[in-house]
Amino acid sequence: MMNQTEENTIKTEDKIIKFVLPIVAISIFLLVIYISFPEKKDTAIIASTQETIVINKIAEEIKKTPIEAQAIFIWDVYSQKEIYSQNKETQLPLASLSKVMTALVASNYENKNITVNIDEKNGNGGLKKNEKWNLKDLIDFTLISSSNGGANAVASAIQSFTKDENGNEIPFVKKMNEKAKELNLKQTYFLNESGLDIDESSLSGSYGSAQDVAMLFDYVVKNKPEILEATSYDKLGIKSEDNKIHNTENTNLVINDIPWVIGSKTGYTDLAGGNLTVVFDNGMMRPIIISVLGSTKEGRFEDMKKLVDVVLQYSNKSEE
């Protein structure tokens, strides 16, 4: 006859066994699976090792390559990995790279049937006073031609459309900064929608880092790739609602020198110098983003060609 203490001990041991046995069984099962498929494990390790080797080779080659840009950031969208960087978090003037954020914020209003009227202030850079535009078409025109008037007109139209609870217009640039914060672009803030210098000697219209710009492009490529579509062409005919066709040339002068371009954006002001960001397909749907800031007006294009060449050269070697 068991006493109460012995009975309680047995019950406790039963509970422990019932709790531990399933865990042991699951552990053994997972171990068997892991051991049974060594090929997958080894393949993953090999792939990761090869990727690291390629990234290191790209970095070594870029360090030997003359580049004028102050900051560089190269990003693999597919693997979400940094390939190379130089001064990636340095805050620099963005110039017209700002217009990608302008386009992103404005794209949320494309289904609102907003017609953009071009006023006298924005009737420049190919736009005509009193001309009327569909919002999406004007965004395309603004990005491919880097039109300051287009960016201003887009921002003005949306600002007049959006009001707070007191009936006051919500500044468009406020929405841009809110989006930058949402995307965790820590070095980025906007003072206007075009990126044009406010004071040519001391104050830019926007600031950010090469890494921030790449992350902005990363978000657009993954969530709203149609925003960048127009910028993948060297020329584009875009029609306003007045049936005026605007034959527009891309401000990216090396658009045809880079294979499989998904999108791009230029930027240049006296304060910023030459900026350029490009997204291209590295093969098998693997977008690569390269952002250069603080180069020269001509140097940004040469910088980009050199960087793209290095990435393609070593990526292709890894597949051989």
C-alpha positions in Angstrom: 0.0 0.0 0.0 1.6 3.3 -1.1 1.5 6.2 1.2 0.4 9.7 0.0 3.9 10.9 -0.6 4.8 8.0 -2.9 1.6 8.4 -4.8 2.3 12.1 -5.4 5.8 11.3 -6.5 4.6 8.8 -9.1 2.0 11.3 -10.4 4.7 14.0 -10.8 6.9 11.6 -12.6 4.1 10.7 -15.0 3.5 14.3 -15.8 7.2 14.9 -16.5 7.3 11.9 -18.8 4.2 13.0 -20.6 5.7 16.5 -21.1 9.2 15.4 -22.0 8.5 12.5 -24.3 6.8 14.5 -27.1 9.7 17.0 -27.1 12.2 14.3 -27.4 10.2 12.6 -30.2 10.0 15.9 -32.1 13.7 16.6 -31.6 14.6 13.1 -32.9 12.3 13.6 -35.9 13.8 16.9 -36.9 17.3 15.5 -36.5 16.5 12.6 -38.8 15.1 15.0 -41.4 18.2 17.2 -41.1 20.5 14.2 -41.5 18.4 12.7 -44.3 18.8 15.8 -46.6 22.5 16.8 -46.5 22.3 17.9 -50.1 20.0 20.8 -49.3 22.0 21.8 -46.3 25.3 21.7 -48.2 23.8 23.5 -51.2 22.6 26.4 -49.0 26.1 26.6 -47.4 27.8 26.6 -50.8 25.4 29.2 -52.2 26.0 31.5 -49.2 29.8 31.0 -49.5 29.8 31.8 -53.2 27.7 34.9 -52.6 30.1 36.1 -50.0 33.1 35.5 -52.4 31.3 37.5 -55.2 30.5 40.4 -52.9 34.1 40.5 -51.6 35.5 40.5 -55.2 33.1 43.3 -56.2 34.2 45.4 -53.3 37.9 44.8 -54.1 37.4 45.8 -57.7 35.4 48.9 -56.9 38.1 50.0 -54.5 40.6 49.9 -57.4 38.2 51.8 -59.7 38.3 55.6 -59.9 34.9 56.9 -58.8 34.1 60.6 -58.3 31.0 60.1 -56.1 31.3 60.9 -52.4 28.8 58.2 -51.5 27.9 54.8 -53.0 25.4 52.2 -52.0 24.8 48.9 -53.9 21.9 46.7 -52.8 20.6 43.3 -53.9 16.8 43.5 -53.8 16.3 39.8 -54.0 18.6 38.8 -51.1 18.1 42.1 -49.2 21.8 42.3 -48.8 24.3 45.1 -49.2 26.9 44.4 -51.9 29.1 47.5 -51.5 29.0 50.9 -49.8 31.0 54.0 -49.3 29.9 56.7 -46.9 26.5 55.1 -47.1 24.9 57.1 -44.2 26.5 60.4 -45.0 23.7 63.0 -45.3 24.0 64.8 -48.7 21.7 67.0 -50.9 19.4 64.8 -53.0 18.4 67.2 -55.7 15.9 65.7 -58.1 16.1 62.2 -56.6 13.5 63.8 -54.3 11.0 63.4 -57.2 10.8 59.6 -56.6 9.3 60.3 -53.2 7.1 63.0 -54.7 5.9 60.3 -57.2 5.4 57.7 -54.5 3.3 60.0 -52.3 1.3 61.2 -55.3 0.6 57.7 -56.6 -1.8 57.2 -53.6 -4.1 59.7 -55.3 -4.1 58.3 -58.8 -7.6 56.9 -58.4 -9.1 60.2 -57.2 -9.6 61.5 -60.8 -7.5 64.5 -60.1 -6.8 66.7 -63.1 -3.7 68.8 -62.7 -3.8 72.3 -64.2 -0.5 73.9 -65.1 -0.4 77.5 -63.9 2.0 80.3 -64.9 4.5 79.4 -62.2 4.8 75.8 -63.3 4.6 76.4 -67.1 8.2 75.6 -67.9 10.5 72.7 -68.8 8.2 71.6 -71.5 4.9 72.2 -69.7 2.5 74.8 -71.1 0.5 77.3 -69.1 -3.2 76.3 -68.7 -2.4 72.8 -69.9 -4.3 70.0 -68.2 -2.8 66.7 -67.2 -3.9 63.3 -65.9 -2.0 62.8 -62.6 -0.3 59.5 -63.5 0.8 60.9 -66.9 2.3 64.0 -65.3 4.1 61.9 -62.7 5.7 59.9 -65.6 6.6 63.2 -67.4 8.1 64.6 -64.2 10.3 61.6 -63.5 11.7 61.0 -67.0 12.4 64.6 -67.7 13.1 65.6 -64.1 10.7 68.5 -64.5 10.6 70.9 -61.5 7.4 72.4 -62.8 5.8 69.0 -63.0 6.8 68.2 -59.4 5.4 71.5 -58.2 2.2 71.1 -60.1 1.7 67.5 -58.8 2.3 68.6 -55.2 0.0 71.7 -55.5 -2.9 69.6 -57.0 -2.7 67.0 -54.2 -2.3 69.6 -51.5 -5.4 71.4 -52.6 -7.2 68.1 -52.6 -6.2 67.0 -49.1 -7.4 68.9 -46.0 -7.2 68.4 -42.2 -10.1 68.3 -39.8 -10.2 72.1 -39.7 -10.4 72.4 -43.5 -6.8 73.5 -43.9 -4.6 72.2 -46.7 -2.1 69.6 -45.6 1.4 70.6 -47.0 2.5 68.0 -49.6 6.1 68.1 -48.3 4.7 67.0 -44.9 3.4 63.8 -46.5 6.8 63.3 -48.0 8.5 63.5 -44.7 5.9 61.3 -43.0 6.6 58.6 -45.7 10.3 58.9 -45.2 9.8 58.3 -41.5 7.5 55.4 -42.2 10.2 53.8 -44.4 12.9 54.5 -41.7 15.0 56.7 -44.0 16.9 58.1 -41.1 19.0 60.7 -43.0 16.2 61.9 -45.2 14.1 65.0 -45.0 12.4 67.2 -47.6 11.9 71.0 -47.7 10.3 71.0 -51.1 8.9 68.5 -53.6 11.4 69.0 -56.4 14.8 68.9 -54.6 15.8 72.2 -56.1 18.2 74.2 -54.0 16.4 76.8 -51.8 19.6 78.8 -51.4 22.3 77.9 -54.0 25.1 78.5 -51.5 23.8 76.9 -48.4 20.4 75.1 -48.4 19.2 72.2 -50.5 15.6 71.3 -51.1 16.2 67.9 -49.7 18.8 65.7 -47.9 19.4 62.0 -47.5 22.0 59.3 -47.8 22.9 56.9 -50.6 21.6 54.1 -48.4 18.3 55.9 -47.8 17.8 56.5 -51.6 18.5 52.8 -52.3 15.9 51.8 -49.6 13.4 54.2 -51.2 13.9 52.5 -54.5 13.8 49.1 -52.9 10.3 49.9 -51.5 9.1 51.2 -54.9 10.4 48.2 -56.8 8.7 45.8 -54.4 5.4 47.7 -53.9 4.8 50.1 -56.8 7.2 49.3 -59.7 4.9 51.0 -62.2 6.1 54.4 -60.7 9.6 53.8 -62.3 8.5 52.3 -65.6 8.7 55.5 -67.6 12.3 56.1 -66.4 13.4 52.8 -68.0 13.0 54.4 -71.5 15.4 56.7 -73.3 12.5 58.6 -74.9 8.8 58.7 -74.3 5.8 60.4 -75.9 3.4 61.5 -73.2 0.0 63.1 -74.0 -1.7 65.7 -71.8 -5.4 65.9 -71.5 -5.3 68.7 -74.1 -4.0 66.0 -76.6 -0.6 67.7 -76.7 2.1 65.0 -77.2 5.3 65.8 -75.2 8.2 63.9 -76.7 10.4 63.6 -73.6 14.0 62.4 -73.3 15.4 60.7 -70.2 17.8 62.8 -68.2 19.8 59.6 -67.6 22.3 59.8 -70.4 23.5 56.2 -69.9 20.1 54.6 -69.9 21.0 52.6 -73.0 24.4 51.6 -71.7 23.0 49.7 -68.8 21.3 46.3 -69.6 17.8 45.4 -68.3 17.0 48.7 -66.6 14.0 48.7 -64.4 14.1 52.3 -63.5 16.4 55.3 -62.8 16.5 58.9 -61.6 19.0 61.7 -62.0 19.6 64.6 -59.8 21.8 67.7 -60.1 22.1 71.1 -58.4 25.0 73.3 -57.5 24.9 72.0 -53.9 24.3 68.4 -54.6 26.6 67.9 -57.6 25.7 64.9 -59.7 23.4 62.2 -58.3 22.1 59.1 -60.0 20.3 55.9 -58.9 19.6 53.0 -61.2 17.8 49.7 -60.7 18.6 47.0 -63.2 18.0 43.2 -63.5 21.1 41.2 -62.8 19.5 38.2 -64.4 16.8 35.7 -63.3 14.6 38.5 -61.8 17.3 39.7 -59.4 17.1 43.6 -59.2 20.2 45.5 -58.2 20.1 49.1 -57.0 23.1 51.4 -57.3 22.9 54.9 -55.8 25.7 57.5 -56.2 25.6 60.9 -54.5 27.9 63.9 -54.7 29.6 63.1 -58.0 29.9 65.7 -60.8 27.3 66.5 -63.5 29.1 64.3 -66.0 31.0 62.0 -63.6 27.8 60.5 -62.1 27.1 58.7 -65.5 30.7 57.4 -65.8 30.6 56.3 -62.1 27.4 54.4 -62.7 28.7 52.6 -65.8 31.8 51.5 -64.0 29.9 50.2 -61.0 27.3 48.4 -63.1 30.1 46.8 -65.2 31.9 45.5 -62.0 28.6 44.0 -60.6 27.8 42.3 -63.9 31.3 41.1 -64.5 31.6 39.2 -61.2 28.0 38.2 -61.0 28.3 36.5 -64.4 31.5 34.8 -63.4 29.8 33.3 -60.3 27.3 31.6 -62.6 29.8 30.0 -64.9 
